[in-house]
Amino acid sequence: MMIFEKASTRTRLSFEAGMHQLGGSAIYLNTRDSQLGRGEPVEDAAEVISRMSDIVMIRTYEQEIIERFAGHSRVPVINGLTNEYHPCQILADIFTFIEHRGPIQGRTVA
């Protein structure tokens, strides 16, 4: 399950492609088109959505939203981006570094 409050072409495509390549399927949910966009408590949404998913990726504005969702989810929750953190981007950057320059351990990168 992929939940987007913030739209993104690259994030959606990369997660959807990755899920399919690993043998799964991806469901795209925009908060504007769901009860989340109409005031449903994040905690309630997490409980329901996590009963129907194996993993959830969320791309949202506030870090607090993803933390509340994860706190009530039965499945792992991936931070696809918040205003404070973008962990998947740094993982992609590290992967690219390793592909082009070898191990990153012991290196200084700025």
C-alpha positions in Angstrom: 0.0 0.0 0.0 1.3 3.4 -1.0 -0.3 6.5 0.7 0.4 9.9 -0.8 -0.6 13.2 0.7 2.3 14.8 -1.3 2.2 13.9 -4.9 5.4 12.6 -6.6 6.1 10.9 -9.9 9.5 9.4 -9.1 8.5 8.1 -5.6 5.4 6.5 -6.9 7.0 4.9 -9.9 10.1 3.6 -7.9 8.0 2.1 -5.1 5.4 0.6 -7.5 8.1 -0.8 -9.8 10.0 -2.2 -6.8 7.0 -3.9 -5.4 6.2 -5.5 -8.7 9.8 -6.6 -9.3 9.7 -8.3 -5.9 6.6 -10.3 -6.8 4.0 -8.1 -5.0 1.4 -5.7 -6.1 1.0 -2.0 -5.2 -2.1 -0.1 -4.3 -1.9 3.7 -4.7 -4.0 5.8 -2.3 -4.2 9.5 -2.5 -5.4 11.1 0.8 -7.6 13.4 -1.2 -9.5 10.4 -2.5 -9.9 8.7 0.9 -11.4 9.2 4.3 -7.9 10.3 5.4 -8.5 13.5 3.4 -11.9 13.9 5.1 -10.8 13.9 8.7 -10.6 10.2 9.5 -8.2 9.8 12.5 -4.8 8.5 11.3 -4.9 5.9 14.1 -8.1 4.4 12.7 -6.8 4.4 9.2 -3.6 2.7 10.3 -5.5 -0.1 12.0 -7.8 -0.8 9.0 -5.2 -0.3 6.2 -2.6 -2.5 8.0 -5.1 -5.4 8.2 -5.2 -5.4 4.4 -1.5 -4.8 3.6 1.8 -6.4 4.1 3.7 -3.1 4.2 2.8 0.6 3.9 4.7 3.5 2.4 3.6 7.0 3.3 4.6 10.3 1.7 3.2 13.1 3.8 3.9 16.5 5.1 4.2 16.1 8.9 6.5 13.6 10.6 4.0 13.3 13.4 1.5 11.7 10.9 3.7 8.9 9.9 4.8 8.3 13.5 1.1 8.1 14.6 0.3 5.8 11.7 3.3 3.5 12.4 2.3 3.4 16.1 -1.1 1.9 15.2 0.0 -0.3 12.3 0.3 -4.1 12.3 2.8 -4.0 9.4 6.1 -2.1 8.7 5.7 1.5 7.6 8.2 3.1 5.2 8.8 6.9 5.3 8.5 7.9 1.6 9.1 11.5 2.6 8.0 14.0 5.3 9.0 17.6 5.7 11.7 16.5 8.2 13.1 13.3 6.7 13.6 11.7 3.3 15.4 8.4 4.2 14.7 6.6 0.9 16.6 9.3 -0.9 19.8 8.9 1.1 19.6 5.1 0.7 19.3 5.7 -3.1 22.3 8.1 -3.0 24.4 5.6 -1.0 23.5 2.8 -3.5 24.5 5.0 -6.4 27.8 5.9 -4.7 28.6 2.2 -4.1 27.7 1.4 -7.8 30.1 4.1 -9.1 32.8 4.4 -6.5 32.8 1.2 -4.4 32.3 0.8 -0.7 31.3 3.9 1.2 32.6 2.7 4.6 35.4 4.9 5.7 34.8 7.5 3.0 33.8 11.1 3.6 30.9 12.3 1.5 29.6 15.8 1.4 
